Amino acid sequence: MNANPLVAFLQKPSAEFTRADIIHYAREHEIRMVNFMYPGGDGKLKTLNFVVTNMAYLETILTCGERVDGSSLFTFVQADSSDLYVIPRYSTAFVDPFAEIPTLCMLCSFFDKDGNALESAPEQTLAKACRAFRKVTGMEFHAMGELEYYVIFPDEGRFPAIDQHGYHESAPYAKANEFRTKCMKYIAQAGGNIKYGHSEVGNFVQDGMVYEQNEIEFLPVEAERAADQLTIAKWVIRNLAFQMNLNVTFAPKITTGKAGSGLHIHMRLMKDGRNLMLHDGQLSDDARRMIAGMMDLAPSITAFGNKNPMSYFRLVPHQEAPTNVCWGDRNRSVLVRVPLGWTAQADMCSKANPLERSEHHDTSMKQTVEMRSPDGSADVYQLIAGLCVACRHGFEMADALDVAERTYVNVNIHDQANADRLAQLAQLPDSCVASADCLEQQRKVYEEYGVFSPAMIDGIIRSLRAFDDRTLRTDIANSPNETNRLDDLNRLVRLYFHCG
């Protein structure tokens, strides 16, 4: 039942694809084009096209890859040593759903002139983070994302949705459902492990256009696969929107007073096929250690997950996006949330369906913890690598369990009655510049085990500081002229509309 045509045809999981498998599929399905795809420094997928003239040429490009100009892709690559190689990873192969000519796509890894993996490449940074995590903990780091985005189209005035009440809305009040389900189909065909999709809270009408928020959520997989899937998913969503004459944005904030879009990342610890997040139905000490690591590094994680000034117009008090460094069970006002698990040991299926015999079903695999600060401006590979480092860091902290205890919150911290508790909590950065400062202070942890190269950290800090936005949020909020304030915000929205 796998949606990926290559998996269905070859009758093997994508992780086992070989060069011979790719050639066999190409021959049998008359593939005429091959696309190499790889994320650049801006987080977006780049594409290199090949026309397949014969099988020998196909084997050559699959084996040798191709040379590219690294200085045009990454700021940390100098022009006088810019030649890089892109080598396809066969496990990522999928059929391009948008190409008129039968086309295979594959994600690539970067290599330098000596044939070594490029240390500062996005996918290599994440691979190093996962290796260090395994070395320290003996466990595997799994992740998945909640991809939120707005779909924008002309307002026809029929069946209007209630403003900011779009959560799980059905057609005809939610009008982008068909677009979302097509996206899900294509993402699944490209190898994405999707959990579900739905309309989200945000919807509004502005200047004759409908803005409708949607979400596609994935299943937890190995962290490197999770990053690949999110990157491909954004590419699919944008391409389908272009094909259907719609517009989409993953921007963290596109207007005031309306829901922003996040990129929440869920994580779990795995060993020998078992989820180690729970012990006797409660959150395990190992899970608390990983949370403690995220609490300690939370201020600098924003450097990977919140990469333009509009990110910090989403991270404001008294909204669902977090501002305080704390965690809690099911609490959406916290930074790290422990979602409701299936720990009641109750067979709800048989209660809802009396004809079904009551039985025990192991639901422990479902338990994750969720980091809620990141948004669509993130470099997905850097972000998940940073979270992997933070979770590993928790296992290296002697006081991890104490930190987890001190930062646990089980109340609504925005309630005035809890003001004293709120005053004890650290705050997330409020600008790109502040985020860069936090990364500068905590960079040593990210550079340990050679995970983040100093050049990459320097580049991220330099990029964030270039926004020069330390007082931007307060300057706009304190503008005495509402028209000027809205004009300034709209200018920023347009500038960062197609981020990430």
C-alpha positions in Angstrom: 0.0 0.0 0.0 3.0 2.3 -0.1 2.2 5.5 -2.0 5.8 5.8 -3.5 5.7 4.2 -6.9 9.3 3.1 -6.6 8.6 1.2 -3.4 5.5 -0.4 -4.9 7.4 -1.4 -8.1 10.6 -2.6 -6.5 8.9 -4.2 -3.5 11.4 -3.0 -1.0 11.6 -0.1 1.4 13.3 3.0 0.1 16.2 2.7 2.6 17.2 -0.4 0.6 17.2 1.2 -2.9 20.4 0.6 -4.9 21.8 2.2 -8.1 20.6 -0.9 -9.9 17.1 -0.4 -8.6 17.0 3.2 -9.8 18.2 2.1 -13.3 15.7 -0.8 -13.4 12.8 1.5 -12.5 14.0 4.1 -15.1 14.2 1.6 -17.8 10.8 0.0 -17.1 9.0 3.3 -16.8 10.7 5.2 -19.6 12.2 7.8 -17.3 13.6 10.6 -19.5 14.8 13.2 -17.0 16.5 13.0 -13.6 16.6 15.9 -11.1 19.2 16.3 -8.5 17.8 18.3 -5.6 19.6 19.8 -2.6 19.0 22.6 0.0 21.0 25.8 -0.3 21.9 28.2 2.3 18.4 29.8 2.1 16.8 26.5 3.1 15.0 26.1 -0.3 15.5 23.1 -2.6 17.7 23.7 -5.6 17.4 21.6 -8.8 19.9 20.3 -11.4 18.2 18.7 -14.5 19.6 15.8 -16.6 18.1 14.4 -19.7 18.6 10.6 -19.9 19.8 9.8 -23.4 21.0 6.3 -22.6 21.4 3.9 -19.7 25.2 4.4 -19.6 24.8 8.1 -19.0 22.2 7.5 -16.3 24.6 5.1 -14.5 27.4 7.8 -14.8 25.4 10.5 -13.1 24.1 8.2 -10.5 27.6 7.1 -9.7 29.7 10.3 -10.1 27.1 13.0 -9.4 28.0 16.4 -10.7 30.0 19.5 -9.9 28.3 22.6 -8.7 29.3 26.2 -7.6 29.2 26.1 -3.8 29.8 29.8 -3.4 26.5 30.5 -5.1 24.7 28.1 -2.7 26.4 28.9 0.7 27.9 32.0 2.1 30.6 30.0 3.9 32.0 28.7 0.6 34.6 31.0 -0.9 34.7 31.7 -4.7 38.3 30.6 -5.0 37.5 27.1 -3.7 33.9 26.9 -4.7 33.7 23.6 -6.6 31.5 21.0 -4.8 30.1 17.7 -5.8 26.5 16.7 -5.4 25.9 12.9 -5.1 22.4 11.5 -5.2 21.0 9.5 -2.2 19.1 6.6 -3.8 16.8 6.2 -0.8 15.2 9.6 -1.5 14.2 8.8 -5.1 10.6 9.7 -6.1 8.7 10.5 -9.3 8.2 14.2 -9.9 4.4 14.7 -9.7 4.6 18.0 -11.6 6.8 17.1 -14.6 5.2 16.5 -18.0 8.2 14.4 -19.0 8.7 11.3 -16.9 11.2 12.4 -14.3 12.9 11.0 -11.2 14.0 13.2 -8.4 16.6 12.5 -5.7 18.1 14.5 -2.8 21.8 14.9 -2.8 24.7 15.1 -0.4 27.6 17.6 -0.8 31.2 16.6 -1.1 34.4 18.7 -1.3 37.3 18.5 -3.8 38.9 15.7 -1.8 35.8 13.5 -1.9 34.9 14.1 1.7 31.5 15.0 3.0 31.1 18.8 3.2 31.3 19.4 7.0 29.0 22.5 6.9 26.4 21.1 4.5 22.9 21.1 6.1 22.3 17.4 5.8 25.8 16.5 7.0 25.4 18.7 10.1 22.3 16.8 11.0 24.0 13.4 10.3 26.8 14.4 12.7 24.3 15.5 15.4 22.6 12.1 15.1 25.9 10.2 15.4 26.9 12.2 18.5 23.5 11.5 20.0 23.9 7.8 19.5 27.4 7.8 20.9 26.4 9.6 24.1 23.0 8.0 24.8 23.0 4.7 23.0 19.6 5.7 21.5 18.2 6.9 18.2 16.8 10.4 17.8 13.5 10.5 16.0 11.6 13.6 14.9 8.6 14.9 12.9 7.2 18.2 12.1 3.8 20.0 12.0 4.0 22.1 8.8 1.6 25.1 9.1 1.0 27.4 6.1 -1.6 29.9 4.7 -3.3 29.3 1.4 -4.4 32.6 -0.3 -7.1 32.9 -3.0 -9.8 35.4 -4.2 -12.8 35.8 -1.9 -16.0 34.7 -3.7 -18.2 35.6 -0.7 -19.8 32.2 -0.4 -20.0 30.2 2.9 -17.6 32.5 4.8 -15.7 31.0 7.7 -15.8 32.5 11.1 -12.7 34.6 11.6 -9.9 32.8 13.5 -12.1 29.7 14.0 -10.9 27.5 11.2 -9.6 24.6 13.4 -10.5 21.3 11.7 -13.3 23.1 9.7 -14.9 21.2 6.9 -15.9 22.3 3.4 -17.5 24.5 2.2 -16.5 26.8 5.1 -12.9 25.6 4.7 -12.1 26.0 1.0 -8.5 24.8 0.7 -9.2 21.2 1.7 -8.9 19.8 -1.9 -5.6 21.6 -2.3 -4.3 20.1 1.0 -5.3 16.6 0.2 -3.6 16.8 -3.2 -0.5 18.0 -1.4 -0.7 15.1 1.0 -1.0 12.7 -1.9 2.0 14.0 -3.7 4.1 14.2 -0.5 3.3 10.6 0.3 4.2 9.6 -3.3 7.6 11.4 -2.6 8.1 9.2 0.5 6.6 11.4 3.2 5.2 9.6 6.2 2.1 11.7 6.9 0.1 11.4 10.1 -2.8 13.7 9.0 -3.8 17.1 7.6 -6.4 19.6 8.6 -7.5 23.2 8.4 -6.0 25.3 11.2 -7.3 28.2 13.4 -6.2 31.0 11.2 -8.5 32.4 8.6 -9.4 35.9 7.5 -10.4 38.1 4.5 -8.2 41.0 3.6 -8.3 43.2 0.4 -10.6 40.8 -1.3 -8.4 37.7 -0.6 -9.1 34.8 1.7 -6.2 33.7 3.9 -6.8 30.1 5.1 -4.4 28.4 7.5 -3.7 24.6 7.0 -1.5 22.0 8.6 0.1 18.8 7.5 1.6 16.7 10.3 4.1 13.9 9.9 4.8 10.7 11.7 8.1 10.4 13.7 10.9 8.8 11.8 14.8 8.9 12.0 15.7 12.6 12.3 17.5 12.8 9.0 14.5 11.4 7.1 12.3 13.8 9.0 14.3 16.8 7.7 14.2 15.4 4.1 10.5 14.9 4.3 9.7 18.4 5.5 12.0 19.9 2.8 10.3 18.0 0.1 6.9 18.8 1.5 7.4 22.5 1.3 8.6 22.1 -2.3 5.5 20.1 -3.1 3.1 22.6 -1.5 4.6 25.5 -3.3 4.7 23.8 -6.7 1.1 22.6 -6.4 -0.1 26.1 -5.3 1.7 27.6 -8.4 0.0 24.9 -10.6 -3.4 25.7 -9.2 -3.0 29.5 -9.3 -3.0 29.8 -5.5 -0.4 31.4 -3.3 1.0 29.9 -0.1 3.3 31.2 2.7 5.1 29.5 5.6 5.9 32.9 7.1 5.6 33.0 10.8 3.3 36.1 10.8 1.5 37.7 7.9 -0.8 40.2 9.7 -1.5 41.5 13.2 -4.2 39.9 15.5 -4.4 36.7 13.5 -2.8 33.3 14.1 0.8 32.9 13.1 2.3 29.8 11.5 4.7 27.6 13.4 6.8 24.6 12.6 6.4 22.5 15.8 8.9 19.7 16.0 8.0 16.5 17.9 10.8 14.2 19.2 11.2 10.8 20.8 14.0 8.4 22.0 14.2 5.0 20.4 16.2 1.9 21.1 15.8 -1.6 19.7 12.5 -0.5 18.1 11.1 0.6 21.5 10.0 4.2 22.4 11.7 5.1 25.7 9.7 8.3 26.4 7.5 6.5 29.0 8.2 4.4 32.0 5.2 2.7 33.8 2.8 5.1 32.0 4.7 8.2 33.1 7.3 10.4 31.4 10.6 8.6 31.8 13.7 10.1 33.3 15.4 9.9 29.9 12.6 12.0 28.4 13.0 14.5 31.2 16.8 14.7 30.5 16.1 15.6 26.9 13.6 18.2 28.0 16.2 19.7 30.4 18.7 20.0 27.5 16.1 21.9 25.5 15.3 24.2 28.5 19.0 25.0 28.8 19.6 25.7 25.1 16.2 27.2 24.3 17.4 30.8 23.8 20.0 29.7 21.1 17.7 27.2 19.4 15.8 30.2 18.0 18.9 30.9 15.9 18.1 27.8 13.9 14.3 27.9 14.1 13.4 31.6 13.9 15.5 33.2 11.2 13.9 36.5 10.2 12.4 39.5 12.1 8.8 38.4 11.6 9.5 35.3 13.7 9.6 37.5 16.7 6.2 39.1 15.9 4.8 35.6 16.4 6.7 34.9 19.7 4.8 37.5 21.8 3.1 37.1 25.1 -0.5 36.0 25.6 -0.8 34.1 22.4 -0.4 30.4 21.7 3.2 30.8 20.5 5.6 30.5 23.5 7.8 33.2 25.0 8.8 31.6 28.3 11.3 28.8 28.8 9.2 26.1 30.5 7.5 22.8 29.7 4.3 21.1 30.7 1.8 18.3 30.1 -0.6 19.1 27.3 -0.2 22.9 28.1 -0.1 24.9 24.9 1.3 28.0 26.6 4.6 26.4 27.3 7.8 26.1 25.1 8.0 22.3 25.2 4.7 20.4 25.4 4.2 16.8 26.3 1.1 16.0 24.2 -1.7 13.9 25.5 -0.7 10.3 25.4 -2.7 7.1 25.3 -1.7 6.1 28.8 -5.1 5.5 30.4 -5.0 1.8 29.3 -8.7 2.1 28.3 -10.0 0.5 25.1 -11.8 3.5 23.6 -12.3 1.6 20.3 -14.5 -1.0 21.9 -16.4 1.7 23.8 -17.1 3.5 20.6 -17.8 0.3 18.7 -19.7 -2.2 20.8 -19.3 -5.0 18.3 -15.5 -4.9 18.8 -14.0 -7.2 21.4 -12.1 -5.3 24.1 -8.3 -5.8 23.8 -5.1 -4.2 24.8 -3.2 -2.2 22.1 0.3 -0.9 22.7 0.2 2.8 22.2 3.6 3.7 23.7 5.1 4.4 20.3 2.9 7.5 20.1 4.5 9.5 22.9 6.6 12.4 21.9 7.6 15.9 23.3 7.0 19.0 21.2 9.1 22.1 20.7 6.8 24.9 19.9 9.0 27.9 19.2 10.3 27.2 15.6 8.5 28.5 12.5 8.7 28.2 8.7 11.7 30.5 8.4 13.8 27.7 9.9 16.5 25.9 8.1 15.0 22.4 8.7 18.3 20.6 8.8 20.0 23.1 11.2 16.9 23.2 13.4 16.6 19.4 13.9 20.3 19.2 14.3 20.1 21.9 17.0 17.3 20.1 18.8 19.3 16.8 18.6 22.3 18.6 20.2 20.1 20.0 22.9 18.6 16.7 23.7 22.0 15.1 23.8 23.2 18.0 26.1 20.5 17.0 28.6 22.1 13.6 29.1 25.4 15.4 29.7 24.0 17.8 32.4 24.6 16.6 35.9 21.6 18.4 37.2 19.2 17.6 34.2 16.4 16.2 36.4 16.5 19.2 38.7 16.4 21.5 35.7 13.4 19.6 34.4 11.7 19.9 37.7 12.3 23.7 38.1 11.0 24.5 34.6 7.9 22.3 34.8 4.6 24.3 34.6 1.2 22.8 34.9 -0.9 26.0 34.9 -1.7 28.7 32.4 1.2 31.0 32.9 -0.6 33.9 31.2 -3.2 34.0 33.9 -2.6 36.9 36.3 -2.9 34.6 39.2 0.3 32.9 38.1 2.3 36.1 37.7 4.8 35.0 40.4 5.5 31.8 38.6 5.9 33.6 35.3 8.5 36.0 36.9 10.8 33.0 37.7 11.0 31.8 34.1 13.6 32.7 31.5 12.4 34.4 28.3 13.1 33.6 24.6 14.9 36.2 22.6 12.8 39.0 21.1 14.8 39.6 17.9 17.2 38.1 15.4 20.0 40.1 17.0 19.2 38.8 20.5 19.0 35.3 19.1 22.5 35.7 17.6 23.8 36.9 21.0 22.3 33.7 22.6 23.9 31.5 20.0 27.3 33.3 20.5 27.0 32.5 24.3 26.1 28.9 23.9 27.9 27.9 20.6 30.4 25.7 22.4 27.7 23.0 23.0 26.8 23.0 19.3 30.4 22.7 18.2 31.1 19.7 20.4 31.7 16.4 18.6 32.3 18.6 15.5 28.5 18.8 14.9 28.2 22.5 13.9 31.3 23.8 12.3 32.6 27.1 13.6 32.2 28.5 10.1 28.5 27.6 10.1 27.9 29.1 13.5 29.7 32.3 12.5 27.6 32.5 9.3 24.3 32.1 11.3 25.3 34.7 13.8 26.4 37.1 11.0 23.2 36.6 9.1 21.0 37.2 12.2 22.8 40.3 13.2 22.5 41.7 9.7 18.8 42.2 10.3 19.6 44.9 12.9 16.2 44.4 14.6 17.0 44.6 18.3 14.3 47.2 18.9 12.2 46.7 15.8 9.3 45.0 17.6 9.0 47.7 20.3 9.6 50.5 17.8 6.7 49.4 15.7 4.4 48.6 18.7 5.1 52.1 20.1 4.5 54.0 16.9 2.0 56.8 17.7 0.5 56.5 14.2 -1.5 53.4 13.6 -1.3 53.8 9.8 2.5 54.0 9.9 2.6 51.0 12.2 0.5 48.9 9.8 2.5 50.1 6.8 5.7 49.0 8.5 4.3 45.6 9.3 3.0 45.1 5.8 6.4 46.0 4.4 8.0 43.3 6.6 5.4 40.8 5.7 6.1 41.3 2.0 9.8 41.2 2.5 9.7 37.8 4.3 6.6 36.3 2.8 8.4 33.4 1.0 10.9 32.6 3.7 12.3 29.2 4.4 
